[in-house]
């Protein structure tokens, strides 16, 4: 069964909009796990506009499922990850001013850098994942740097799903099969929701984990957090 990791960045965005500590990101993480989530994802950025570095240290003390920290592997980010030692670190090449992640790694151009970072993290027992576009060349590049997994950037799939889901998923299917050929684990994330998630899960071979934040938190405004997590878990069965 594909695991659901809930990205709680949007909870921190709501908190930061008003100041104070409501909603409390630590309590929300605990509630997500209590409601069935199999992982918690955070993506701290340098400006701390949503998840703050302090939040990550606080979450380390309470997360009992899989803790996934994603972000651009700058020196500050790597220091944080090495101190927290999460179950998984997902490396994302987002620019500091990016609203959200908008591209995967060029694993060929950045081969030496990624190899060095991944080796450092794996020596600490941290599973590594690289955020990539559904491009066979990038999967091939990922196989050279020693990563445990790749996370397929699914925005293009989500945008194309309603028009023609078979066409939308085709490059992802090829990329997933290539990952299997290389023995690389497969994650996916970005713009996945209750409409497009089940088809992705049913079609991609070996999909281990999805990380979902924005859509899930939006749905929770209407359905409630507990019910929403259960709805997403049903799509993954």
C-alpha atoms as one frame of an Amber mdcrd trajectory, in Angstrom:
protein
   0.000   0.000   0.000   1.229   3.472  -0.893   1.909   5.546   2.212   0.360
   8.978   2.787   2.699  11.638   4.182   0.876  14.840   5.094   2.733  18.058
   4.352   1.827  20.513   7.122   3.430  23.633   5.627   0.036  25.240   5.038
  -0.785  24.917   8.733   2.311  26.971   9.495   1.356  29.500   6.792  -1.990
  30.042   8.510  -0.312  30.402  11.903   2.239  32.888  10.600  -0.428  35.035
   8.979  -1.713  36.064  12.394   1.249  35.459  14.685   1.019  33.503  17.881
   0.660  29.742  17.836  -2.754  29.025  16.340  -3.016  26.584  14.722  -0.270
  24.706  16.508   1.789  22.747  13.987   2.987  20.201  16.530  -0.560  19.377
  17.602  -1.699  19.153  13.986   1.122  16.710  13.209   0.100  14.566  16.171
  -3.528  14.706  15.055  -2.638  13.756  11.469  -0.871  10.673  12.771  -3.765
   9.862  15.105  -6.151  10.133  12.157  -4.140   7.653  10.100  -1.390   9.542
   8.269   1.682   7.383   7.811   4.147  10.243   7.647   4.641  13.961   8.244
   6.396  16.156   5.684   7.789  19.647   6.189   9.583  21.920   3.756  11.442
  24.682   5.619  12.627  27.532   3.409  15.333  30.090   4.179  12.842  32.906
   4.861  10.789  30.640   7.204   7.587  31.938   5.648   5.741  28.817   6.722
   7.561  26.011   8.569  10.280  27.465  10.781  13.472  25.700  11.693  12.328
  25.738  15.315   9.191  23.857  14.255  11.316  21.069  12.815  13.140  20.563
  16.121   9.806  20.573  17.976   8.304  18.073  15.546  11.247  15.709  15.972
  10.127  15.189  19.556   6.586  14.082  18.671   6.461  12.530  15.193   6.157
   8.767  15.589   5.542   7.860  11.935   7.924   8.667   9.082   9.375  12.178
   9.293  10.276  13.593   5.869  12.154  16.896   5.598  12.337  18.338   2.115
  14.149  21.346   0.777  17.067  22.815  -1.111  20.286  21.339   0.340  21.906
  24.616   1.360  24.396  24.538   4.249  21.703  25.627   6.740  19.259  23.009
   5.487  21.857  20.254   5.634  22.858  21.258   9.154  19.219  20.995  10.208
  18.729  17.597   8.578  21.924  16.189  10.069  20.857  17.276  13.553  17.270
  16.025  13.239  18.127  12.772  11.403  14.656  12.261   9.892  13.613   9.009
   8.283  13.880  10.668   4.884  15.399  13.799   3.371  13.960  14.881   0.034
  16.279  17.157  -1.931  14.435  19.838  -3.924  16.158  22.458  -6.125  13.770
  25.301  -5.363  14.994  28.885  -5.548  14.691  30.982  -2.354  11.932  33.129
  -3.911   9.900  30.227  -5.315   6.294  30.208  -4.119   6.353  26.438  -4.274
   8.558  23.789  -5.842   8.415  24.206  -9.607  11.050  21.930 -11.160  13.020
  18.784 -10.512  16.780  18.327 -10.391  18.952  18.055 -13.428  20.626  14.992
 -12.006  23.220  14.905 -14.761  24.369  18.519 -14.448  24.436  18.331 -10.633
  25.761  14.771 -10.396  28.851  15.534  -8.294  27.006  17.821  -5.874  24.135
  15.383  -5.357  26.505  12.457  -4.931  28.378  14.251  -2.139  25.211  15.350
  -0.324  23.566  11.937  -0.555  26.664  10.190   0.735  26.776  12.502   3.768
  23.137  11.855   4.600  23.249   8.111   4.048  26.236   7.840   6.392  23.870
   9.154   9.092  21.239   6.538   8.256  18.921   9.012   6.516  17.028   7.710
   3.498  17.444  10.055   0.545  15.025  11.055  -2.187  15.557  13.415  -5.132
  12.755  15.541  -6.593  12.756  14.956 -10.360  10.663  15.588 -13.443   9.263
  12.501 -15.213  12.229  12.348 -17.563  14.034   9.073 -18.170  17.375  10.882
 -18.412  16.877  12.332 -14.938  16.065   8.866 -13.575  19.229   7.562 -15.184
  21.147  10.421 -13.585  19.576   9.637 -10.225  20.845   6.087 -10.495  24.406
   7.440 -10.643  24.307   9.563  -7.491  23.330   6.842  -5.013  19.883   8.056
  -4.001  17.479   5.610  -2.385  14.398   7.095  -4.020  13.145   9.704  -6.435
  10.020  11.805  -5.970   8.246  12.443  -9.248   7.083  16.050  -9.638   3.418
  15.569 -10.504   2.225  19.069 -11.413   2.106  18.268 -15.148   0.119  15.106
 -14.435  -2.368  17.014 -12.290  -2.818  19.730 -14.917  -3.369  17.234 -17.702
  -5.501  14.759 -15.770  -8.933  16.172 -16.571  -8.210  16.590 -20.282  -6.708
  13.140 -20.871  -5.465  11.157 -17.944  -3.830   8.481 -20.111  -1.709  11.078
 -21.894  -0.998  12.893 -18.636   0.374   9.843 -16.888   2.330   8.366 -19.798
   5.717  10.009 -19.037   5.298   9.162 -15.356   4.671   5.528 -16.173   7.842
   5.377 -18.277   9.832   7.120 -15.520   8.428   4.797 -12.849   9.344   1.735
 -14.848  12.855   3.082 -15.371  13.192   3.685 -11.617  12.204   0.070 -11.011
  14.801  -1.060 -13.534  17.488   0.771 -11.551  16.221  -0.410  -8.175  15.258
   3.109  -7.084  12.245   3.580  -4.791   9.413   5.765  -6.065   7.639   8.642
  -4.339   5.384  11.293  -5.882   4.070  14.701  -4.963   2.701  18.089  -6.034
  -0.903  18.999  -6.855  -2.223  15.542  -6.037  -5.796  15.541  -4.784  -8.920
  13.432  -4.300  -9.682  13.544  -8.023  -6.360  12.437  -9.493  -4.680  10.433
  -6.738  -6.286   7.012  -7.188  -5.487   6.781 -10.906  -1.860   7.675 -10.220
  -1.597   5.070  -7.487  -3.304   2.367  -9.535  -1.191   3.029 -12.642   2.359
   3.645 -11.443   4.265   0.494 -10.519   5.963   0.462  -7.143   4.652   3.781
  -5.814   5.810   3.798  -2.193   4.729   7.181  -0.885   2.881  10.357  -1.776
   3.395  13.682  -0.037   0.276  15.868  -0.062  -0.265  19.205   1.617  -2.095
  22.011  -0.149  -5.070  20.064  -1.511  -5.459  18.010   1.649  -5.519  21.069
   3.908  -7.984  22.804   1.566 -10.251  19.758   1.684  -9.986  19.683   5.471
 -11.661  23.110   5.622 -14.819  21.463   4.303 -14.598  17.850   5.445 -12.580
  18.159   8.651  -9.018  16.924   9.075  -9.815  13.424  10.322 -12.344  12.700
   7.582 -10.093  14.189   4.912  -7.133  12.000   5.841  -9.397   8.965   5.710
 -10.656  10.014   2.263  -7.080  10.239   0.972  -6.137   6.919   2.516  -9.049
   5.276   0.722  -7.702   6.518  -2.589  -4.416   4.766  -1.836  -5.866   1.349
  -0.990
